[in-house]
């Protein structure tokens, strides 16, 4: 429980492991997740480390797994067991490499064969369409009867009168081209051949699949008639440039029909082979999918282990691995047990050795969290990770953060909606955790589900305090104000009712105010009062000041626990005490005056109640002769003068004493280090003994006082103390004013809620008849959407950010340094989930 209020006590230890047992011991520590390894090879290049080859082998395995995953895409579901597999032994890595490399080779061969077959299928399909379109062209473009084409069509292309006419032979080229390239292809052919060609083309009926990109392609079949070998060469080059596929098409119809029959037969055979190849490929992928997730976890674990081993040193005998680790002292027994299990698993007989190391390095900060406290700890860590063993604000933030949020967001209805949303996330958290989403906004909401839960609960509570639910009030206990006494004493009558639109209740009239306040929260009569805003402004403003000063004083008190724990007596006497005197004498007294006025003046004497603001201003001006503002109590002048003088004394107390005392302590420590060495040793040994004694004594002094060093700079210390004093004194004023944001945002939220009800929902409720019945559903839908979008999301985010600022600046700066660094243990679970740091 103590670690919740203060970070865990950490220990820096050297770990000596036998080379054969190092892998298994590190694996067991990774399963435990409580040890942070220091990199002892910071100055060594990554490619020069001991286990770089093993890391490369793991990266090669990861590449194969990524290849398999890409091949599966969304077609095959990867089986995921409930538990993570055990960390494989080093010898199992060889078997894993063999299996994955064999699987990769078989799959690549199957892909290559399938790609070749699909390429052949594409070419045959194009040839099939080309032969059909060419035949259709010859049949369409001639007016000859159909039986003419049964003999030969070569007469259309060739002049056979005499051998001398061979030069006049008409040739043609047929092929397939992508549809989007057809227009520039036609234009270039016409220009390059100077119009000495005849081009016909038609669109293919069906789209074809690219065997490489798997995209659908739309193509055109074309046929080009030309005369002469020179044009033939030009056409061939243009076709190559546009990546058009040219096929050898027979001149005679009979040959074309015969070729088409052969192409159809080959397509059928090819379809059968492609089907068999695809089934073989799918079988390989299904076999891989059964173990894919397990292989991925194993490879990640192996790579992480060798990465940690690369951070360790190896002694000159190459038989011992030396590591330096940080771990919580409370978990020492668990770590020793894990190391013992690793030794037994490796088959080694030499136990690991743990040796504590004395170091001046600041230990990492480790605050244990669970699913409930993690969100609040993240809020604190976002400001800055706490220094080692200083007070942790997170336990107090669990209560104060949602409460301050609710003060600004107080509304029963809005709080109930927020609570319902949080309860849904909490009750279904196991299901939602399994569905890992990449939506950053959703992950933020889900991670803070318990924070939202408390924010909803506190908002309902403050909503009852404000007696506010969607800008309307509850009259649960009955109002303490009554109107009948005003008629009984003739203050109100029919004439007054007719002449005045606004009537004022006088609490001084007996019976108007019962004398007993509304049992819980604000009386519902204020909801219909015309001076409602004036009353709530005064109430919420004073409430904000009281809560703000209380939280700031609590923050200063927490700094006392830090000073006591770190044994900084000087800080208690010269910092904490004057800080408390200053804030209590001025702002603590302001809180006293507010509460005293509430208790001292009732309805009968409220007209004579003095102004607290005027009293507070006159207090600083030592002005006690103001006839317009009566004193609150007897001897007020003496009390206020004493408080002001005491607060002014606290400023030089905080500013001047600490730097001079630190300098005196530093000089005294140096004299103590030098005097014994001179008096107790012979003259010849003075220099050596001074050096030895100085080293040991200085170390002891540093450990005791926490910071005397030979380079003590009085100027820097004095400037630092001056800045702290000015910042604290001015901060008390500015921070108190900053808490007025509680009043401002609460007022803004209430007014927005009232505007939304008046201008939207009220319109739907006023309409009557069937149209009004239908309209109220539409109006309610609009009202619900605007409520969620404006008041819950936008106003909720605004209140959240302001509560965050109040905790980070106004509260935590009183005691929280936040200059530490986070404990980042070597943990397989964090590495697999992708949440590991560093």
Beta strands, then each sheet from edge to edge (+ up, - down):
strand 1: 10-18
strand 2: 35-37
strand 3: 170-178
strand 4: 198-203
strand 5: 208-209
strand 6: 216-217
strand 7: 219-227
strand 8: 245-247
strand 9: 313-314
strand 10: 320-328
strand 11: 353-356
sheet 1: 2+ 10- 1+ 11-
sheet 2: 2+ 10- 9+
sheet 3: 4+ 7- 3+ 8-
sheet 4: 5+ 6-
end
